[in-house]
Amino acid sequence: METSKFKAAALAVAICVLTTGTAFATDGYFSTGYGTANKGMGGAGVALSQDTQSAMKNPAAMKNIGTRLDAAISFFSPDRSYETNGAAGTNFMNVNSDRSGSKLFLVPSMGVNWDRGDYSIGITLSANGGMNTDYNTNVFTGGTSGKTGIDLAQAFLGLTYARRLNENHTIGITPTLAIQRFKATGLQGFASISGDSTKLTDNGYDYSTGGGFRVGWQGKFGDKVTIGAMAQTKMYMEKFDKYAGLFARNGMFDIPATAAIGMAYKPIEKLTIAFDAQRIFYGGVDSIANPLISVAAFHTGAGGSTNENSLGNSQGVGFGWEDMNVLKLGISYDYNDKLTLRTGISHNSDSFSSGEVLFNILAPGVVNTHASVGASYDYNDKLSLNFAYTHAFHADIEGTNVNHIFGGTATPINLEMDQHDLEVGLTYRF
């Protein structure tokens, strides 16, 4: 009974985050950083203990942050667009270029941690987002909605237990409850390759819940070097029943596993240099990873038949995303007793190849390089003010549209994106 009440309360809080809107400067659709301090360092933080969002980077870090409360809000502005050519209607496109709307998202995050001596307990509310488009047109031939796009948001409620093994080593685990929200609009043109076109598009928001866990370790080696490692399981989620004709395996959309290692080096007392290497296993989720091009093997126009490669079926078409490698470098400098300055940069490999541009008009996650600046000001011993700004530099990818699958003409498509993310937050130490 108490467990059910806790889950209901947790879901209610997570839904509040989802309905506010979740989108971030992104590695694919994972956030580049979690927590204002971490964002200010370009997301580098596996070997650092920064704030209560550190549970997302490395649960072991929570043992070293003390008893505190963190709350922040992010102002995220992505700019995404596509461009193609050819006569409308012959290339499966109604409009040859468009820019997505919904350019400002407000995203809260929060967490609290209690230091109990040899161990600590923390609760963290976090989010992923960025797989979002909102075109004010029928992008694809056959669309009837007047608008086209998708909206995916994910919120996580984690309970962290971190423990000190000895003076230099800590471990942690974060069992995590996840909830995600999704809707799609204007995809009627894909009905001919859907296993169930009634559950393909325009069914409003659908929600699914699930979870997994994250484990981590941090170790100090002398006064200058700290090393950390983290692994997160795949988060197994309920199906999106309203979109069983869109996502593979009748609406399954699990959250990918990820793993990371990091090192922090202090050449002098006031200066910290951090480096992370991360891998996100997008290839382990069929709805994200399965390629659109596989449809060509059995479909040669609107009158073709469907099989296991059809949208929603056992090997259904996805976005063609690949496992992503991410490198992050961050610097933190204690300017004086009150002011800490931060900067960082991160770079990720491409989400998908140029052969997958058509479906990724809906999710043009093409940015690769992010640069960040940030700072914290300790107003007194208990209260700190924090900010971070991240810019994802303009990037594009051009590929050949596989419109011939739908009886159209193959034409080039170019996808573009850049992002701005400003986060402000407060820390209160008990």
N, C-alpha and C positions, 0 to 999 in steps of 0.2 A: 504494500500500500504506500509506504513512504517512498519507495523507489519510483513508483508511478507518479507520485506528486512531484518528486525532483525532476523527472524527465519532462513532465508537463511544463513546469516552471522554466526549465532550461530551453525547451522549444519555444516558449513564449518570448523569452529574451532574444533568442536567435532570430525569430521572425521579425522582431522589431528592427534588428540590424538589416535584414534582407529588404524590408519594405522601405527603409531609408535609402537603400541603394548601395550595392557593393561593386566597386571598381577601383583598380589601383594601377600605378605604374607596374608593368607586368613582365614576368618571364613566362611567355605563353599566356596562361591566365592565373598563374601563381603570382602573388605579390613579390616584388623585388626585395622589399624589406618588411619587417613586422616590428612595430614600435617606433616612436619618433626618433630615438637615439640611433636605432639600427638603420632606419631610412637615411638619416644624415650621413652615415658611413657607407652608403651604396649597398646596404644589405649585408655587409660583412659582419659576422657576429657569432659564429658557431663556437669560437673560443673565448667569447666575452660574456660577462654578466652585466646587462644593461638596464632592463626594466622587466615588467611582468609579461610583456609580449615575447621575451626571450624564450618562453616555453615553446613557441613555434619554431625557433631556430635550434634550441638545444635544451631539453628539460633539466639537465644537470646544472645549467646556469642559474636556475631559480634559487639554489641554496646560498648563493653569494650576493643576493640583492637586498637582503634584510626584509623587515616588515614594512610594507608600503602599498599604496594605491596609485594606479596610473589610469588616466583617462585622456583620450585624444579624439580629435575629429580631423578627417582628411577632406580636402577640397580637390577633387580629381577632375581633370579636363582632358579627354582624349579627342583627337581629330583623326578620323578615318574615312577613306574614300576609295573609289575604284574608277577605272576608265577603260573602255574597250572601243572597238570601232566596227564598222560594217553596218548594213542596213538593219534597222530595228525589225525584229520578227524573223530574220534569217539567221541570227546568231544566238537564239534563245534568250535575248535580252530585249526588254522593252525600252530601256533607257541606257544609253551608252556611257554615261558617267553620272555619279551622284556622290554626295557627301552625307555621312550619317549625322543625324541630329543628336539630341540628348547629350550635350557637351559638358554638363556639370553634374557631378555626383558628390553627395555629402556622406561620408562613411565614418561612423563612430567605432571606437575600439576601447576596451577597458580590461583591467585585471587587478587582482589583489593577491598579496603573498604574505604568509605568516611564518616567520622564522621561529622554530621551536628548539633551537640549540643544535643538536646533531642532524636534524632534518627540518624540512620546510614543506608547507602545503600551500598550493596556489590555485587560483581559478582565473582562467583567461578566456575572454571572448574575442575572437579574431574573424577575419573574412578573406575570401578570395573573390575575384571578379575580373572583368575585363573582356569576357567573351560576350560582347554586346554590340549590336548595331540597330539603328533605327532610321531606315531610309523612308522618306516621305513619298515614295513612288512604288508602283509594281515593277520591281527590278527585273523579274524573270517573266518570259512569255508564259501566259496561262495564269498569272497572278490575278486575283480578283479582290484583294483586300484594300487596295489604295495605298498600302504601306508594306514594307518588307523588312524583316529583321529577326533577330533572336535576342533573348536576354537570359543569361545564366548568372546566378549569384549563389555563393556558398558561405555559410557561417559555421564556426566551430566553437564549441564550448568544451574546454579542456580542464581537467583536474590533475594537477601536477604534484607528485611526491618526489622530492629530491633529498638525497642523503649524502653526508660527508663520510667517505670511507676512511680517510686519514687527513692529515694536515694539508695534503696537496691534491687529493683526488675526490671528485664528487660524481655521482650518478643520478639519473632521474628518469621517470616514466610519466607520460601524459596520456591516459585513456581519454579519448575524445569523442564527443557526440557531435555529429554533423547533420546539417539540414541544408538542402539546396532547393532553389526555385528556378523554374524555366518556363518560357513561352516562346512560340514561334509564330510569325505572321507572314503571309504572302508567298507561301511555298507551294501553291497549287500546281505550278508547272512541273514539279517533281512527282506528281501523282502516278505517272506511268511507270516509275521504278520503285514504288512503295508497295510493301506487302499488305498495308492497310491504310488506304488514302484517307479514311475517316479519322485517323489518329496521326495525321501528318502535320497539320498546321491549323492555326486560328482556333485553338481550343482553350485559350486563356492560360493563366498560370497553373502549373502543377508543382506539387511539392513532394520531396522524398527525404527520408531520414536514414541514417546509418551511422557508421563510425569505424574507428580503428584505434591505433595507439602509436605513440612516438617514444623512442628511448634515446638517451644521450649520455655522454661522459665528457668530463673536463679534467685535465691534469696540468698542474704547474710543474715546470722543470727549471729550477733555479728562480731567480728574481726577475728574469726578463722574458721568459717564454711560457706561454700557455697553449695547449693543444686541445682541440675538441672534436668530437665526432657525433653524428646524429643519423638515425634512420627512422623513417615513417612508413608504416605498412600501407598497402592499398586500403582505402576506406570503402567498404562494401555498402552500397546504397540500395534502397528500395527502387523499384522501377518507376519511371515516369509513365504511368498508365495512359495519360492523355496523349502521349507522343510515342506510342508503341509502334507506329508506322513511320517514325523518323529515326529513332536511335536503335542500334543493333540489339539483337536479343530481346526484342519486344519492349524496348524502352529502358534498357539498362544504361546507367551512366555513373560508373564508379569514379572515385577520386584517386588519381594516380599515386603510387608510392614515390618516395623521394629519399635521397641520402646525401650527406654532406660531411666534409671534413674542413677544419679550419685551424689557423694558427694566429696568435696575437703576440707581438714582439714589442717590448718597451726598451728602446735604446737609451732613453733617459726617463726620469720619473714622470715628467709631465706629458710625454709623447707615447702614443700607442699606435702601432701599425698592424692592421688585421687583414688576413687573406683567407677567403673561402673558395672551395671548389664543390659544386653541387651537381647532382644529376636528377632530373625529373623524368619519371618513367611513363610518359604519355603513351608510348607504344604498348603498354600493358592494358589499355582500356579500348576495347573494340570500337566504341562509338566515337572516340577521338581519333584513333589510329587507322582504321580501315580506309583504304583509298577509294576515291570516286572512280578512278580509271578502271577498276575491276569490273564495273558495270559493262564496259565495252565488250567484254567477252561474250555476253549473251543478249545485249540490247542494241538494236540497230534502228531506233526510231520510236515514235510514240506508239506504234502498234506492236512493239516487241513484248516478249513474255518476261515473267519475273521468276527468280529462284532464290537460293540462299543469300545471294549478294544484294538483293533488293533492300531498300531502306526498311529498317525494322526487323529484318529476318536474321537468321543465325550468324551470317557473315556480312551483315548489312553495311552499306556504304557509311563511311565516317568522314572526318575532315582531313585524313591523311597525315596527321601530326606524328612526328618522330620523337624519340627520347631526346631530351634537351640537356646540354651541358652548359653550366653557368659558372663564370669566374667573377669574384668580387674582391675589390681592394678598398680598404677604408682607413682613414687617419683620424685620430682624436687627439686634441691638444688642450691641456688645462691652462688656459691663458692666465688665470689667477684663481684665488680660492672660491670665487663665485661663478666664473664664466668658463664653460667648456665649448670649444669650437670643433666642428667635424666636417669632413668632406669624404667623398668616395666615388667610385666608378664601378660599373658592372657590365659584363658582356655575355650574351647568351647565343648559342647556335640557333639556326633557323628552325621555326616550328614545323614547317612543311616545305616540300619541294615545289618547283615551278609548275609541275604537272597537276597540282591540286588547287589552282587559283579559283576555279569556278565556285565550288562550295564554300571556299574561304572568303568570298565576298561577305558572307554572313559573320565571319570571325577573323578579321584580317590582323592576326597577331604577328606582325612582321618586324616590330622594333627589336633591335639587338643591343644597343648601347645606352646606358643610363648614367647620368652624372648627378651627384647630390651634394648639398651643403646643409649644415644644421648647427644648432647650438642649444645649450642648456644654461639657464641662469638660476642659481640658488638664491632665492629671495631671503630665505633664512634656513635654519637647520632642518626644517620640516618640509618646506614648500619650494618646488622648482618649477620653472616655466621652460617649455621645450618647443622647438620648431625644427622642421626639416622641409627642404624643397628638392624635388627630383624632377629632372627633365629627361624624357626618353627621346633621343634624337630621331629626326625624320628618317624613315627607312621605307623602301618599297621592294616589291618583287614582281617580276613580269613573267608570265607563262602563257602557254597555249591553252585556250579555252577548249574543253572537250565537248563542245556543243553538238558535235556530230552524233553523239550518243542519242540526242533528242531530235535528230533529223535536221539540225541546223548546220551552219558553216563554222568551221574552226577559225577562231580569231584570237589575237593577243588580248590578254587582260592584265592591267597593272593595278596592284593594290598598294595603298600608301597609309602610313600612320605616323603620328608623333603624339607625345603625352606630356602633361604637366601635373604635378602632384604637390600640393602644399599641405602639410600637417602641423597642427598646433596641439599642445597637450599640457597637462598638469601632473605633477607628482606630489603625493603627500606621504611623508614618512611618519609612522607611528612611534 
